[in-house]
Amino acid sequence: MADKINISDDYINRIKKYVQEGRFKDLNDFLNQAIHLLLYAEDNKEKFMQAITVIPKGAEPTGQTELKEGDKNGQ
């Protein structure tokens, strides 16, 4: 049996918006896809970080990126 999972009301409302837009079937579909993606990223951390690293035009690649919680679309 799984432990209880607490999700903030803000996150629930944001997820519901995506469900209503038809991007996901329901809350469980969203959570399963999110968990799958997070586990894939953790299992392949180095390759995943390389794939999502955005290098500004003219900048030297550092191999590092800095995303903060709440950033949308890497902005």
Secondary structure by P-SEA (a helix, b strand, c coil): cccbbbbcaaaaaaaaaaaaacccccaaaaaaaaaaaaaaaaaaaaaaaaaacccccccccccbbbbcccccccc
